[in-house]
């Protein structure tokens, strides 16, 4: 198992764009064989 944590400072007014991008990455990762869980 690999656990990775990340910390981002999001520019004011860019929160929605950032969250949508992260959710897109999570969605793509869900299709990877062996991937178990990702969350924002």
Buried (B, 14 or more C-beta within 10 A) or exposed (E): EEEEEEEEEEEEEEEEEEEEEBEEEBEEEEEEEEEEEBEE
